[in-house]
Amino acid sequence: SANPHFCKSALARYTPAHFIELVERHGIAWHEKELGQLFCDESSKLIVAMLLAECAAAGVEIRSQCSTEAIERRDDGRFRLRTVQACFETQALVIASGGLSFPSMGASGFGHQVARQFGHEVLPTRAGLVPLTQTGKHAERMQDLAGVSLPVEAHCKGTRFRNAMLITHRGISGPAILQISSYWQPGDALQLNLLPDHDIPDLLRRWQGSRRDAELKTLLAEVLPKRFAQRLCEHWFISKPMRQYTHAELDAVAQGLANWSLVASGTEGYRTAEVTLGGVDTHGVSSSTMMSRTVPGLYFIGEVLDVTGWLGGYNFQWAWASGHAAGAALAG
């Protein structure tokens, strides 16, 4: 976010513990995976059913296949919505339309259009938490390795993420890459530590001392996927028996493994992106109520705003927290 402190108030008032309490009240079993990520024991559809049950209990009327054709604000401050089904009037209008990610599921720029209509600035958007693509010789070197996965530490512009990388037919994906993609832009340097669980200089020195006749590609295949290790030694490192490396050459190999430069040409875009970076400028929205500072009764919540979280449920939590903030304000 261009306004990183904006989300703190809402997140402090509706925490993950509040949502877990709601989940458990509905009898939904869950478990925790790595990095504090929570998953349903059965299906995530149970969360959708839970939210629908909460809506029903609150008397919420849900209309589907009801796209909005026009919104206007009357002189008395009420909003008039013309939809394909009927016209509605309301004192308060909450925009919870999300971002541009996954257009196949109905995502669109509707919320951004509404914001602009009522004078709000919309910051430039781009795909986030998205696979990176490669072209040319960089793609050719990796393409037949599609499906190979390995733990890495990806770093770009001072930000680091340690998790798995997956080589795909179009480039690279996996949690580490999805995370770093939100910070990377075309032209930025992107490096990977290919052996984040090892002290690489020490590992190479030990190999040179105890396995002097073994070639580098053979030894790398013991700590990296075999095909990937062989490809590294075809294009990035010269493989020879460990006893033949000078200290300077080993230092260069260590540096290359710890800061392997990955050249990406772009991303797969909104089609596969988990989130949308950018959105409605939060400087024009109250951090405590989510209401517009210039249009009373107009609220923005969730991903339509310029707030984007990491992979692993952070964006869901922002949706719950910002929705709770707006709902509490509307309830008085």
C-alpha positions as CSV (number, residue, x, y, z in Angstrom):
1,S,0.0,0.0,0.0
2,A,1.1,3.6,-0.6
3,N,-0.4,4.3,2.9
4,P,1.0,1.3,5.0
5,H,-0.5,2.5,8.3
6,F,-4.1,2.7,6.9
7,C,-4.9,-1.0,7.6
8,K,-3.8,-1.1,11.3
9,S,-7.0,0.2,12.9
10,A,-9.3,-2.3,11.2
11,L,-6.9,-5.2,11.7
12,A,-6.5,-4.5,15.4
13,R,-10.2,-4.5,15.9
14,Y,-11.0,-7.7,14.0
15,T,-8.1,-10.1,14.5
16,P,-7.6,-13.7,13.2
17,A,-8.7,-14.9,16.6
18,H,-12.1,-13.3,16.0
19,F,-12.5,-15.1,12.7
20,I,-11.3,-18.4,14.1
21,E,-13.9,-18.0,16.8
22,L,-16.6,-17.6,14.1
23,V,-15.3,-20.7,12.3
24,E,-15.4,-22.8,15.4
25,R,-18.8,-21.6,16.3
26,H,-20.0,-23.1,13.0
27,G,-18.3,-26.4,13.8
28,I,-15.7,-26.1,11.0
29,A,-12.5,-28.1,11.7
30,W,-9.3,-26.5,10.6
31,H,-5.5,-27.0,10.9
32,E,-2.4,-24.9,10.7
33,K,0.2,-25.4,8.1
34,E,3.6,-23.7,7.8
35,L,4.0,-20.0,8.4
36,G,0.8,-19.8,10.3
37,Q,-1.4,-20.5,7.3
38,L,-4.8,-22.0,8.3
39,F,-6.9,-24.4,6.2
40,C,-10.2,-26.2,6.5
41,D,-9.8,-29.9,7.3
42,E,-12.5,-30.6,4.6
43,S,-13.4,-28.0,2.0
44,S,-13.1,-24.2,1.8
45,K,-16.7,-24.3,0.6
46,L,-17.6,-24.6,4.3
47,I,-16.4,-21.0,4.7
48,V,-18.6,-19.8,1.9
49,A,-21.6,-21.7,3.5
50,M,-20.7,-20.2,6.9
51,L,-20.7,-16.7,5.5
52,L,-24.0,-17.3,3.7
53,A,-25.5,-18.6,7.0
54,E,-24.4,-15.5,8.8
55,C,-26.0,-13.4,6.0
56,A,-29.3,-15.3,6.4
57,A,-29.3,-14.9,10.1
58,A,-28.8,-11.2,9.7
59,G,-31.7,-10.9,7.2
60,V,-29.4,-10.1,4.2
61,E,-31.1,-10.3,0.8
62,I,-28.7,-11.7,-1.8
63,R,-29.3,-11.1,-5.5
64,S,-27.3,-12.8,-8.2
65,Q,-27.2,-12.1,-11.9
66,C,-27.9,-8.5,-10.9
67,S,-25.3,-6.3,-12.5
68,T,-25.3,-2.6,-11.8
69,E,-25.8,-0.4,-14.8
70,A,-25.6,3.0,-13.2
71,I,-25.1,4.7,-9.8
72,E,-26.1,8.2,-8.9
73,R,-26.3,10.3,-5.8
74,R,-29.4,12.2,-5.2
75,D,-29.6,15.7,-3.8
76,D,-30.8,14.3,-0.4
77,G,-27.5,12.2,-0.2
78,R,-29.2,8.9,-1.0
79,F,-27.8,6.6,-3.7
80,R,-29.8,5.3,-6.5
81,L,-28.7,2.1,-8.2
82,R,-30.1,1.0,-11.6
83,T,-29.5,-2.7,-12.2
84,V,-30.6,-5.2,-14.8
85,Q,-33.3,-6.4,-12.3
86,A,-34.6,-3.3,-10.6
87,C,-33.8,0.1,-9.2
88,F,-32.7,0.5,-5.5
89,E,-32.3,3.4,-3.2
90,T,-30.1,3.4,-0.1
91,Q,-28.5,5.7,2.4
92,A,-25.3,3.8,2.4
93,L,-23.4,2.1,-0.4
94,V,-20.5,-0.4,0.3
95,I,-18.2,-1.2,-2.6
96,A,-16.8,-4.7,-2.0
97,S,-16.2,-5.7,-5.6
98,G,-12.5,-6.8,-5.2
99,G,-9.7,-6.2,-7.7
100,L,-8.9,-7.3,-11.2
101,S,-7.5,-10.8,-10.4
102,F,-9.1,-13.9,-12.0
103,P,-11.5,-12.2,-14.5
104,S,-12.8,-15.7,-15.3
105,M,-14.5,-15.6,-11.9
106,G,-16.1,-12.3,-12.6
107,A,-13.5,-9.9,-11.4
108,S,-13.7,-6.5,-13.1
109,G,-12.8,-2.8,-12.6
110,F,-16.3,-2.0,-11.4
111,G,-15.2,-0.8,-8.0
112,H,-12.5,1.4,-9.4
113,Q,-15.0,3.0,-11.8
114,V,-17.3,3.8,-9.0
115,A,-14.5,5.4,-7.0
116,R,-13.5,7.6,-10.0
117,Q,-17.1,8.5,-10.5
118,F,-17.3,10.0,-7.0
119,G,-13.9,11.8,-7.2
120,H,-11.6,9.2,-5.6
121,E,-8.1,8.7,-7.0
122,V,-7.3,5.1,-8.0
123,L,-3.7,4.2,-7.9
124,P,-2.1,2.3,-10.8
125,T,-2.9,-1.4,-10.6
126,R,-0.9,-4.5,-11.5
127,A,-1.0,-8.2,-10.8
128,G,0.4,-9.5,-7.5
129,L,1.1,-12.9,-6.0
130,V,1.5,-14.1,-9.6
131,P,3.8,-16.5,-11.5
132,L,6.7,-14.9,-13.4
133,T,7.3,-15.6,-17.1
134,Q,10.5,-16.0,-19.1
135,T,11.3,-15.6,-22.8
136,G,14.1,-16.2,-25.2
137,K,17.2,-18.1,-24.1
138,H,16.2,-17.9,-20.4
139,A,13.0,-19.8,-21.2
140,E,14.7,-22.3,-23.4
141,R,17.2,-23.2,-20.7
142,M,14.4,-24.0,-18.2
143,Q,11.4,-25.1,-20.2
144,D,12.0,-28.9,-20.2
145,L,12.4,-28.7,-16.4
146,A,8.7,-27.9,-15.9
147,G,7.5,-29.6,-12.7
148,V,10.8,-29.3,-10.9
149,S,10.5,-27.8,-7.4
150,L,13.1,-26.8,-4.8
151,P,13.3,-24.6,-1.7
152,V,14.8,-21.2,-2.4
153,E,15.2,-17.8,-0.8
154,A,14.1,-15.2,-3.3
155,H,15.2,-11.6,-2.9
156,C,14.5,-8.4,-4.7
157,K,15.1,-4.8,-3.7
158,G,15.8,-5.7,-0.1
159,T,12.8,-8.0,0.4
160,R,13.3,-11.8,0.9
161,F,11.0,-14.8,1.0
162,R,12.1,-18.3,1.8
163,N,9.8,-21.0,0.4
164,A,9.4,-23.3,-2.6
165,M,10.0,-22.4,-6.2
166,L,8.3,-24.3,-9.1
167,I,9.6,-24.3,-12.6
168,T,6.7,-24.1,-15.1
169,H,6.3,-24.3,-18.9
170,R,6.0,-20.5,-19.0
171,G,8.5,-19.5,-16.3
172,I,8.6,-19.9,-12.5
173,S,6.0,-20.1,-9.8
174,G,5.6,-21.5,-6.3
175,P,5.1,-19.7,-3.0
176,A,8.5,-17.9,-2.9
177,I,8.0,-16.6,-6.4
178,L,4.4,-15.5,-5.8
179,Q,5.5,-13.6,-2.8
180,I,8.4,-11.8,-4.4
181,S,6.3,-11.0,-7.5
182,S,4.5,-8.3,-5.6
183,Y,7.8,-6.5,-5.2
184,W,9.3,-7.2,-8.5
185,Q,8.7,-5.2,-11.7
186,P,10.2,-5.7,-15.2
187,G,13.8,-4.6,-15.2
188,D,14.3,-5.3,-11.5
189,A,17.1,-7.6,-10.4
190,L,15.9,-10.9,-8.9
191,Q,18.2,-13.3,-7.1
192,L,17.7,-16.7,-5.6
193,N,19.6,-18.5,-2.9
194,L,19.4,-22.0,-4.3
195,L,20.6,-23.7,-1.1
196,P,19.0,-21.7,1.7
197,D,19.4,-24.5,4.2
198,H,23.2,-24.7,3.8
199,D,26.2,-22.7,4.5
200,I,27.3,-22.8,0.9
201,P,31.0,-21.8,1.2
202,D,31.4,-24.4,4.0
203,L,29.6,-27.1,2.0
204,L,31.9,-26.5,-1.0
205,R,35.1,-26.6,1.2
206,R,34.0,-29.8,2.8
207,W,33.3,-31.4,-0.5
208,Q,36.8,-30.3,-1.7
209,G,38.3,-31.8,1.3
210,S,36.5,-35.1,1.6
211,R,35.2,-35.8,-2.0
212,R,38.0,-34.5,-4.1
213,D,37.4,-36.7,-7.1
214,A,33.7,-36.1,-7.4
215,E,32.5,-33.6,-10.0
216,L,30.5,-30.5,-8.9
217,K,27.4,-31.6,-10.9
218,T,27.3,-35.0,-9.1
219,L,27.6,-33.3,-5.7
220,L,25.0,-30.6,-6.5
221,A,22.6,-33.4,-7.5
222,E,22.7,-34.6,-3.9
223,V,21.3,-31.3,-2.6
224,L,19.3,-30.1,-5.6
225,P,16.9,-31.8,-8.0
226,K,19.2,-33.8,-10.3
227,R,18.0,-32.4,-13.6
228,F,18.2,-28.8,-12.2
229,A,21.8,-29.4,-10.9
230,Q,22.9,-30.7,-14.3
231,R,21.3,-27.7,-16.1
232,L,23.2,-25.3,-13.7
233,C,26.4,-27.0,-14.7
234,E,25.6,-26.8,-18.4
235,H,24.9,-23.0,-18.5
236,W,26.1,-21.4,-15.3
237,F,28.9,-23.3,-13.6
238,I,31.8,-25.3,-15.0
239,S,31.7,-28.8,-13.6
240,K,35.0,-30.6,-12.8
241,P,36.4,-32.7,-10.0
242,M,36.4,-30.7,-6.8
243,R,40.2,-31.0,-6.4
244,Q,40.7,-28.9,-9.6
245,Y,38.9,-25.8,-8.2
246,T,41.0,-22.9,-7.0
247,H,39.8,-21.0,-3.9
248,A,38.7,-18.1,-6.2
249,E,36.7,-20.5,-8.4
250,L,35.0,-22.1,-5.4
251,D,34.1,-18.6,-4.0
252,A,32.6,-17.7,-7.4
253,V,30.5,-20.9,-7.4
254,A,29.3,-20.2,-3.8
255,Q,28.4,-16.6,-4.8
256,G,26.5,-18.0,-7.8
257,L,24.5,-20.5,-5.8
258,A,23.7,-17.9,-3.1
259,N,22.7,-15.1,-5.6
260,W,21.6,-16.9,-8.7
261,S,20.3,-14.3,-11.1
262,L,16.9,-15.1,-12.5
263,V,15.8,-13.1,-15.6
264,A,12.0,-12.8,-15.8
265,S,10.3,-10.9,-18.7
266,G,6.9,-10.3,-17.0
267,T,4.1,-12.0,-15.1
268,E,1.1,-14.1,-16.1
269,G,-1.1,-11.2,-15.4
270,Y,-4.5,-10.9,-13.8
271,R,-5.5,-14.3,-15.3
272,T,-3.7,-16.2,-12.6
273,A,-2.8,-13.5,-10.0
274,E,-4.0,-14.1,-6.5
275,V,-4.4,-10.3,-5.8
276,T,-4.4,-6.9,-7.4
277,L,-1.8,-4.4,-6.3
278,G,-2.9,-0.7,-6.2
279,G,-6.6,0.4,-6.2
280,V,-8.6,3.1,-4.4
281,D,-6.3,5.5,-2.7
282,T,-6.7,5.0,1.0
283,H,-5.9,8.6,1.8
284,G,-9.4,9.4,0.7
285,V,-11.0,6.8,3.0
286,S,-11.4,6.7,6.8
287,S,-9.2,4.0,8.3
288,S,-11.7,3.5,11.2
289,T,-15.0,3.3,9.2
290,M,-13.9,2.7,5.6
291,M,-16.2,5.5,4.6
292,S,-15.2,8.0,1.9
293,R,-13.9,11.3,3.3
294,T,-15.6,13.3,0.6
295,V,-18.9,11.3,-0.1
296,P,-20.8,10.5,3.1
297,G,-22.4,7.1,3.0
298,L,-20.0,5.7,0.4
299,Y,-17.7,2.9,1.7
300,F,-14.9,0.8,0.2
301,I,-13.7,-2.5,1.7
302,G,-11.4,-5.3,0.8
303,E,-9.2,-5.6,-2.2
304,V,-10.8,-2.7,-4.1
305,L,-8.6,-0.5,-1.8
306,D,-4.9,-0.1,-2.2
307,V,-4.1,-2.7,0.4
308,T,-2.4,-6.0,-0.5
309,G,-1.2,-8.7,1.8
310,W,1.2,-11.6,1.6
311,L,0.3,-15.1,0.5
312,G,-1.4,-17.3,3.1
313,G,-4.7,-15.7,4.2
314,Y,-3.6,-12.1,4.8
315,N,-5.8,-10.8,2.1
316,F,-8.8,-12.7,3.5
317,Q,-8.1,-11.2,6.9
318,W,-8.1,-7.8,5.4
319,A,-11.5,-8.5,3.8
320,W,-13.0,-9.6,7.1
321,A,-11.4,-6.7,9.1
322,S,-12.3,-3.9,6.7
323,G,-15.8,-5.4,6.2
324,H,-16.2,-5.5,10.0
325,A,-15.1,-1.9,10.3
326,A,-17.6,-0.7,7.8
327,G,-20.4,-2.9,9.2
328,A,-19.7,-1.6,12.8
329,A,-19.8,2.0,11.5
330,L,-23.1,1.4,9.7
331,A,-24.7,-0.3,12.7
332,G,-24.0,2.8,14.8
